[in-house]
Amino acid sequence: MQIAMARLEDEFRNILASKANEVEIDSLVDLSSLSMTSDRSGDFSDEESSVGETSEGSNSTRTSSSYRSTKSIREIDLLPSDAISDLRAIADRMIDAGYGRECFQVYGSVRKAAIDLNLRHLGVEKLSIGDVQKLEWEVLEGKIRRWIRAAKACVRIVFASERSLCDRVFGSDEAPFIDTVKGAALQLFGFPDAISIGRRSTEKLFKILDLHDAISDLLPDIAFVFRSKASESIYSHASDILSRLAEAVRGILSEFENAVLREATKIPVPGGTIHPLTRYVMNYISLISDYKQTLVQLIVSKPSASSRFNGEDVGGGVMEIEFPESENQSPLASHLIWIIAILQYNLEDKAALYRDTACSHLFLMNNVHYIVNKVKGSLELRELIGDNFLKKLTGKFRQSATSYQRATWVKILHCLRDEGIHVSSSFSSGVSKSTLRERFKSFNAAFDEAHRTQAVWFVPDVQLREELRISVSEKLLPAYRSFLGRFRHHIENGRHPEMYIKYSVEDLEGMMLDFFEGCPPNALSRRRSH
């Protein structure tokens, strides 16, 4: 009996090793990509499809693998049917003779080697949790992309095909399958496991979401492949990783909110342009909105009152942030609105760093305008934020633009008032030339100062820059034209009129083109009258 069993064991090993179909690893990955959008609402299909088989009844070995489709599952024939029949016959005899353990060991040793080879070709590395957590994030990002690609092929093709082969050789006995794939499955899921318990930081959010989506998409397939009681620990392990990734996402979002609130740069950006914080935050939440389908399920609670109003001293004062809430808002929408609200709060602190009040208003105008445009530019983000909050943001932007114009141009236009110019006595009435000369000098000095300082201020949005110039010109030019038309002859009839009437209306119109360009004006670039 022992001699016979030894002979069968050798034959079993020889068939497993020598008859295995050659599997192209590139084709595994290509096949796995077919199922990313598969419908998971129905039952698994039993439909079969074969590729590259010889005609039915032929005894020739197939040179190409065939596969069966079970929704997203792609089961490849790892051995020809005749070889599998021989393996089944040998396994039955060895198990009946009490040599089942020896048969399982031979099967496991051969198939484990094949699985390990496939995993290496797919780029699945043997990394401990410590190894993963020591990697630089840039390196880890690339490994996450490769892992997602490999995991689809491993679960949907490699493990599924091993399951199919095991079922055909050993029937309902689960032990050989578990022994063969458990180590490889734990190796595969060790990578996302390490990331799920690793240090959290805001830049990791989107790759963690990619991992979460990939495992969530694979979970029904994992349940199918590891469907027995003996192998359910693999499914439970993957499910636990998914839960920890979800918790990591919630934690990172909370940390991001705190980081935005407490970003305390005390150096004003030159020219009142868009602050780097504004760009970073709005690009970040635009990416968040791209993951709306996932995050709506993961973010289940709104920002808590204690986190919003904790009475702490932030930025030199007790935190009082206006936070518009609506009963119809999803928790995710509430978090995004809260992030924009605390960004505005932080920007108002940064606006106070400018010595020139007009520049602080211009800074807020630029930044809120950027926020509004980013919201309008993303359909997903706009739907989450809602039109009501978008209207409030637009109102804030317009208010800042109006405040800028008042801070700069009311003082300049005040020089063009009639009050105090006309004088009268008991004998006659007329114009006070000294007052008129002083008005022209004051206007010239105020406009020169505005031109000199505000040419280096920067409005990066071309349309907004043009609209702001037009808005200022529509107030300045008619007022100057009228003042010049009424009082010009009083100055020109006196001595040195060029000292007082420094600019024509056309000069002012040309000089307005220098405003908000972000660079000093070239004094020689404009033709001057007089």
TITI-502664 format. One line per field, with one value per residue (C-alpha): z, x, y; chain. Coordinates in steps of 0.1 Angstrom, whole numbers, plus 2048, in hexadecimal, padded with zeros to 3 digits. Each point is the difference from the previous one (the first is absolute). Layout:
# residues N
c3 <- Z,...;
c1 <- X,...;
c2 <- Y,...;
cadena <- A,...;
END
This chain:
# residues 530
c3 <- 800,809,7DF,7ED,812,7FA,7DB,7FF,813,7E7,7E3,810,804,7DC,7F1,814,7F6,7DC,7F3,80D,7E5,7F9,80D,7F2,81D,7E9,7F5,825,806,7E0,809,823,7F3,7ED,821,811,7F7,802,80D,823,805,7F0,808,7F4,7DD,7F6,7DC,7F2,7E4,7F2,7EC,7EB,805,7E6,7F2,818,805,7F7,818,7F9,81C,7FE,7FA,80C,820,800,81A,80E,808,822,7FE,808,807,7E5,806,7EB,7FA,811,7F3,7E3,808,7FA,819,819,7FC,808,81E,80D,7FC,812,81C,806,803,817,817,801,80A,81C,7EE,7FC,814,7EA,7E1,80D,808,7DD,7F1,816,7FA,7DA,7FF,81A,7EA,7E2,814,80E,7DC,7F5,81D,7F8,7DC,80B,817,821,818,822,816,825,811,80B,7DD,7F2,81A,7FB,7DB,7F4,7F5,7DB,7FF,811,7E7,7E4,813,808,7DA,7F9,81D,7F4,7DD,80E,81A,7E5,7ED,820,80D,7E0,7ED,814,820,7ED,7E8,81D,810,7E0,7FC,824,7FE,7E1,80F,824,7FE,820,815,808,811,7E1,7F3,822,804,7DD,7FF,824,802,7DE,80A,821,7ED,7E8,81A,817,7EB,804,824,808,7EF,813,821,7F6,807,7F2,7EC,7E8,7E1,805,7FE,7DB,7FD,81F,7EF,7E1,816,811,7DF,7F2,81E,802,7DB,806,820,7EE,7EC,820,80F,7E2,7FF,826,804,818,825,801,7EA,80D,815,7E0,7F8,824,7FE,7E0,80F,81F,7EA,7EE,821,80B,7DF,804,823,7F3,7E6,81A,816,7E4,7F7,824,801,7DF,80F,81E,7EA,7EB,820,810,7E2,80F,7E5,80B,7DF,7E8,7DC,7EA,7ED,811,7E8,807,81F,7FC,81B,7EC,7E1,815,813,7E1,7EB,81D,804,7DA,801,81E,7EB,7E6,81A,809,7FA,819,819,803,80E,817,80E,815,81A,7FC,810,825,812,818,7E3,7F0,81F,81A,80E,7F9,7F8,7DB,7ED,81C,809,80B,7E2,7F2,7DE,7ED,7F5,7EB,806,7EF,80A,7DC,800,800,81A,7E4,7F3,824,803,7DF,809,822,7F0,7E9,81E,815,7E1,7FE,825,7FB,7E2,813,81A,7E4,7F0,820,7FB,7E4,80A,7E3,806,7DB,7FA,81C,7EE,7DF,810,80D,7DE,7ED,818,803,7DB,7FC,818,7ED,7DE,80D,80D,7DF,7EC,810,7FB,81D,818,7F6,807,822,80A,7F4,7EF,821,80E,7DD,800,822,7F3,7E1,816,815,7E1,7F3,823,800,7DD,80B,820,7EC,7E9,81D,813,7E1,7EA,817,80C,7DD,7F3,81E,7F0,7E3,815,7F9,825,80A,7DC,7FA,814,801,80E,802,7DE,7EC,7FF,7F1,804,81A,7EA,81E,80C,7DD,7FC,821,7F5,7E0,813,81A,7E5,7ED,820,80A,7DE,7FC,821,7F7,7DE,80F,81B,7EF,7E0,815,80F,7ED,7F5,7EF,7F1,7DF,7FE,824,7FA,7E2,811,81E,7E9,7EE,820,80D,7DE,7FE,820,7FC,7DB,7FE,821,7F4,7DD,810,819,7E4,7E9,819,80F,7E6,7F2,822,803,7DC,802,81D,804,7FB,7F9,7FA,825,809,7E2,7FE,7EE,7E5,802,7E7,815,81E,7EA,7F4,823,80D,7EA,818,81E,80F,7E8,81C,7F4,803,7E5,7E5,802,7DC,7F2,7FF,7EB,816,7F6,80A;
c1 <- 800,81C,812,7DF,7F9,823,7FC,7DF,80F,81C,7E7,7EA,81D,80C,7DE,7FC,822,803,7DC,7F9,7F4,818,7EF,80A,802,7F8,7E0,7F6,802,7EE,7E4,7FD,7FA,7E1,7EC,805,7DD,7EF,7DC,800,7DB,7F9,809,821,7FD,809,805,820,817,81F,81D,819,7F2,804,7E1,7EB,80B,824,81A,819,80B,7F3,81B,7EC,7EC,7DB,7EC,7DD,7EE,7EE,7F8,821,811,817,808,81D,805,821,802,7F0,7E0,810,81C,7E6,7ED,820,807,7DD,804,821,7F3,7E2,815,81A,7E4,7EE,820,806,81B,7EC,818,81D,7EC,7F6,825,80B,7E4,808,825,7FC,7E3,80F,81F,7EA,7EC,820,80E,7E0,800,825,7F7,7E3,817,7F2,81E,806,800,7FA,7EA,820,80F,7E1,7FE,825,7FB,800,7DD,80B,80C,7E1,7E9,80F,7FE,7DB,7F9,812,7EF,7DD,808,80F,7E4,7E6,813,808,7DD,7EC,818,81C,7ED,7DF,812,811,7DE,7F2,81D,7FE,7DB,804,81D,7F4,7DA,7F2,81F,80B,821,817,7F3,804,823,80A,7F4,7FE,824,7FE,7DF,80E,81F,7E9,7EB,81D,808,7DE,7FF,821,7F3,7DF,812,81C,805,7E5,807,7EC,813,7F8,7DA,7FB,816,7EF,7DF,80D,80A,7DE,7EE,815,7FA,7DB,7FD,812,7ED,7E4,81A,813,7E0,7FA,824,803,7DC,804,800,825,80B,7E9,81C,80F,7E0,7FE,824,7F8,7E0,813,81A,7E4,7F1,822,805,7DE,809,822,7ED,7E9,81F,813,7E3,7FD,826,7FE,7E5,816,81E,7EC,7F4,822,816,810,817,806,810,7E7,802,80E,7E7,7E1,7FF,7F2,80F,810,7E9,7E2,80C,80A,7DF,7EA,813,7FE,7DB,7FB,811,7EB,7E1,80D,7FD,7DD,7F1,817,802,7DA,800,81E,7F9,7E2,801,800,81B,7F8,7F7,81E,818,7F2,7FC,818,807,825,816,808,812,7FF,7DB,7E5,7F4,7DF,7FA,7E0,7F5,7E0,7EF,7E2,7EB,804,826,812,81B,81A,7F1,801,824,809,7ED,811,822,7F8,7F2,820,815,7EE,805,826,801,7F0,81C,81A,7EF,806,825,800,807,7EC,7DB,7F9,819,7F0,7DE,810,810,7DE,7F0,81A,7FE,7DA,7FD,818,7EB,7E0,810,80C,7DD,7F0,81A,7F8,7DD,804,80D,7E5,7E5,80F,805,7DE,7F4,7F8,823,80E,7EA,80F,823,7F8,7F2,820,815,7EC,800,826,802,7EA,814,820,7F2,7F4,821,814,7EA,7E8,81E,80C,7DE,7FC,81B,7E9,7E3,7F3,7FC,817,80B,7E5,804,7EA,802,7EA,80E,804,801,819,819,81B,81E,816,7E6,7FD,826,801,7E4,813,820,7EF,7EF,821,812,7E5,7FD,826,802,7E3,810,823,7F4,7E3,812,814,7E0,7F5,7DE,809,7DE,800,7DB,7FE,81D,7EF,7DF,810,812,7E0,7ED,81A,802,7DA,802,821,801,7DE,807,822,7F3,7E4,818,81A,7E5,7F2,820,81C,7FF,806,821,80B,7FC,818,825,80F,7E0,813,808,7DC,7EF,818,7EA,7E6,7E2,812,81F,7EC,7EF,821,80F,7E3,80E,81E,7EA,800,81B,817,81F,80C,7F3,819,7FF,80B,7E5,7E5,7FD,7F8,7ED,80E;
c2 <- 800,818,7F9,805,821,80C,7F9,812,81E,803,7FD,81A,818,7F9,807,821,80C,7F5,803,824,817,81E,820,821,819,81E,7EF,7FC,825,808,7E8,80E,823,7F5,7FC,821,80C,7DF,7FF,7F1,800,7DF,7DC,7F1,7F3,7DC,80A,7F1,80C,7EF,80D,7ED,7DD,7E5,7F0,7EC,7DC,808,7F1,81C,816,824,819,81D,804,803,814,801,820,803,825,80F,7DF,7F2,7DB,7F4,7DB,7FB,7DC,7ED,7ED,7DE,808,80C,7DF,7EC,816,7FB,7DA,7FF,817,7EA,7E1,810,80F,7DE,7EF,819,813,820,816,7F5,808,822,808,7F8,814,81E,7FF,801,819,818,803,809,819,810,803,811,818,80A,806,816,814,7F4,804,7EF,81F,801,81A,811,7FF,811,81B,809,808,824,80A,806,7DC,7F4,811,7EC,7E0,806,805,7DF,7EE,809,7F3,7E0,7FA,7FF,7E5,7ED,7FE,7FE,7E9,7F0,7F7,7F9,7E9,7EE,7FC,7F1,7E8,7F5,7FA,7EA,7EC,7FC,807,80F,7FD,823,7F8,7FF,821,812,7F2,80A,824,80C,80C,812,810,80D,80C,813,810,808,81F,812,7F4,812,820,7FF,801,817,825,816,820,815,7F6,7DC,804,7FA,7E1,7F2,806,7EE,7E3,800,801,7E4,7E9,809,7F7,7DF,7F7,7ED,7ED,7F8,7F3,7EA,7F2,7FB,7F6,7E2,800,7F6,81D,81C,80E,80E,812,80D,80C,814,80D,80C,812,811,80C,80D,812,811,80B,80D,815,80F,808,810,816,80C,806,814,816,808,806,81A,811,802,809,81E,810,824,80C,810,7F4,81C,815,7F2,7E2,7DE,7F0,7DD,7F3,80A,7ED,7E2,7FD,805,7E8,7E7,803,7FE,7DF,7F6,807,7E8,7E4,80B,7DE,7F0,81C,804,7DD,805,822,7F9,81D,826,816,800,81F,7FB,7FE,81F,816,7F5,822,7FD,81E,7FD,81B,819,7FD,7E8,7EC,80C,7F1,804,7DE,7FE,7DF,7F0,7E2,7F3,800,7DF,7FC,802,820,80E,7F8,810,820,800,7FE,81E,813,7FB,808,821,806,7FA,816,81D,7FD,800,81F,813,7FC,81A,824,80E,7FA,800,7E4,7EB,804,7F7,7E1,7F4,808,7EB,7E3,7FE,804,7E2,7EC,808,7F7,7DF,7F7,80B,7EC,7DF,7F2,7E7,81B,819,7E5,7F9,825,80B,820,811,7FF,808,820,809,7FC,815,81B,7FF,804,81E,810,7FE,80F,81D,805,802,81B,814,7FD,80D,815,813,814,807,809,817,816,807,80E,824,808,81D,80A,81A,821,81E,823,81E,80C,7E0,7DA,7E9,7E3,7FE,7F8,7F8,7E6,7F3,7FC,7EE,7E8,7F7,7FB,7EA,7EB,7FC,7F5,7E8,7F0,7FE,7EE,7E8,7F9,7FA,7E8,7EF,7F8,7E6,7F3,7E1,7F3,7DF,7FA,812,806,80C,817,810,803,811,819,807,805,819,812,804,814,812,80B,811,813,80B,809,815,811,807,80E,818,80E,7FA,823,80F,7EE,804,825,802,7F8,7DD,7EE,7DF,7FF,7FC,7EF,7E3,7E7,7FF,7E8,7EA,7FF,7F4,7E6,7F3,800,7EB,7E4,7FE,7F8,7DD,7F3,7F5,814,824,818,80C,825,803,7E9,819,820,81D,820,821;
cadena <- A,A,A,A,A,A,A,A,A,A,A,A,A,A,A,A,A,A,A,A,A,A,A,A,A,A,A,A,A,A,A,A,A,A,A,A,A,A,A,A,A,A,A,A,A,A,A,A,A,A,A,A,A,A,A,A,A,A,A,A,A,A,A,A,A,A,A,A,A,A,A,A,A,A,A,A,A,A,A,A,A,A,A,A,A,A,A,A,A,A,A,A,A,A,A,A,A,A,A,A,A,A,A,A,A,A,A,A,A,A,A,A,A,A,A,A,A,A,A,A,A,A,A,A,A,A,A,A,A,A,A,A,A,A,A,A,A,A,A,A,A,A,A,A,A,A,A,A,A,A,A,A,A,A,A,A,A,A,A,A,A,A,A,A,A,A,A,A,A,A,A,A,A,A,A,A,A,A,A,A,A,A,A,A,A,A,A,A,A,A,A,A,A,A,A,A,A,A,A,A,A,A,A,A,A,A,A,A,A,A,A,A,A,A,A,A,A,A,A,A,A,A,A,A,A,A,A,A,A,A,A,A,A,A,A,A,A,A,A,A,A,A,A,A,A,A,A,A,A,A,A,A,A,A,A,A,A,A,A,A,A,A,A,A,A,A,A,A,A,A,A,A,A,A,A,A,A,A,A,A,A,A,A,A,A,A,A,A,A,A,A,A,A,A,A,A,A,A,A,A,A,A,A,A,A,A,A,A,A,A,A,A,A,A,A,A,A,A,A,A,A,A,A,A,A,A,A,A,A,A,A,A,A,A,A,A,A,A,A,A,A,A,A,A,A,A,A,A,A,A,A,A,A,A,A,A,A,A,A,A,A,A,A,A,A,A,A,A,A,A,A,A,A,A,A,A,A,A,A,A,A,A,A,A,A,A,A,A,A,A,A,A,A,A,A,A,A,A,A,A,A,A,A,A,A,A,A,A,A,A,A,A,A,A,A,A,A,A,A,A,A,A,A,A,A,A,A,A,A,A,A,A,A,A,A,A,A,A,A,A,A,A,A,A,A,A,A,A,A,A,A,A,A,A,A,A,A,A,A,A,A,A,A,A,A,A,A,A,A,A,A,A,A,A,A,A,A,A,A,A,A,A,A,A,A,A,A,A,A,A,A,A,A,A,A,A,A,A,A,A,A,A,A,A,A,A,A,A,A,A,A,A,A,A,A,A,A,A,A,A,A,A,A,A,A,A,A,A,A,A;
END
